[in-house]
Each structure stands twice: as structure tokens, then as C-alpha cells.
Amino acid sequence: MSQAVTNMRHDGSQLRESAEMAKEAVTDLAKEAGRYAGQRISDAKESAAVVAQNVKEKAVKYNDTFIGMVRENPYRSLAIAAGVGLALGFMLRRR
């Protein structure tokens, strides 16, 4: 009977050691996953900032082009705006 008790204690000790090793492995994996996720988020933020800057530059460029065209052709621009306004007015009135 004492041999059985000794074996159970030994098995319990091995089980505790295995559980501790598993806990450490899971903790290490969680830390690594956190670092990986943090890096991916950082990369995504960086990419988004680059895209936002490109969009902003293009918007400024198109705005400058549009303003220049309006200043060069004020009457034509006024006629186009009036035509678009009339068309929208007719379309919205029919609803």
C-alpha cells in the first residue's frame, strides 16, 4: 500500500510540473501573440497614415485644379452649376 501512495505522490508531482510547464508555455504564447498583434496594429496605423496623406494631397490638388478652372471660366462655371441645380430640382420634385 505504501508503494501505491508513493506512486500517487510521484504522479501528482509530475502532474504539477507538467501543469506548470503548460502554464508557462501558454503565457509565452500569449505574450508573443500580443507582441505580434501590437506590431500588426502599428503597421496598419502606419499604412493608414500614408494612405490618408496621399488622399489629402490628391484632394488639395483636385481642389486647386477646380478653383483654377472656375476662376478661368466664371460664366461657364455658373451655367454648369445652374444646370446641375435645375436638374436636381426637377429630380427631387418628382419624388
N, C-alpha and C positions, 0 to 999 in steps of 0.2 A: 504494500500500500504506500509506503514512503517513496518508492520508486515512481509511482504514478503521480504523487504530489510533486515530486522533484521535476518530473517531465512537464507537468502542467505549469509550474512556475517558469521553467525554461521556455516553454512555448509562449507563455504570457509575456515574458521579457522580449522574446523575438518579435512578437506581435506589436509591442510598444515601439520597439526600434524601427520596425517596418512602417508603422503609422507615422512616426516622427520623420522618417526619410521621405515618405509620401507627402507629408505636410510641407516640408522644405522644398520639395520638387514643385509642388503646386504654387507655393509662394514665389519661387524663382520664375516660374512660367507666367504668373500674374504680373510680376514686375516687368518682365520682358515684353509682355503684351501691352502694358501701359506705356513703356518707352516707345514701342513701335507705333501705337496709336497716337502718341504725342508727336512723333516725327511726321506721321502722315497728316495730322491736323496742321502742323507747321508748314508742310509742303503745300497743302491745299490753300492755306491763307496766303502764302507767297504767290501761288499761281493766280488766285483771285485778285490780288493786288495788281499784278501785272496786267491781267485782263481789264480790270477797272481803269487802269491808267491808259491803256490802248483805246478803250471806248471813249474815255474823256477827251483824249487827243483828237480822235476822229470826229466827235461831236463838236468840238471847238472849230475844227477845220470846216465841217459842213455848215456850221452856223456862220462863219466868216464868209464862206462862198455865197450862202443865201443872202446875207446882208449886202454883200457886194453887188449881186445881181439886182436886188431891189433898188439899190442906190443908182445903178446904171440905167435901169428901166422902170422908173417910178409909175408911169401911167400904165404900162403893160402889167406890172405887178398889181396895181389897183384893179384893173379889169379882171385879172385872173382871180383875185380874192373876191370880187363881187360875183363873178360867175360861180365860184365854189359855194359862196354863201347862198345864192339863189337856188342852186341845185340841192343843197342840204335842206333849205327851207321847204322846197316842194316835196322832197322825200319824207321829211318829218311830219309835214302837214297831212299827208295821205294816211298816215298810221292812225 
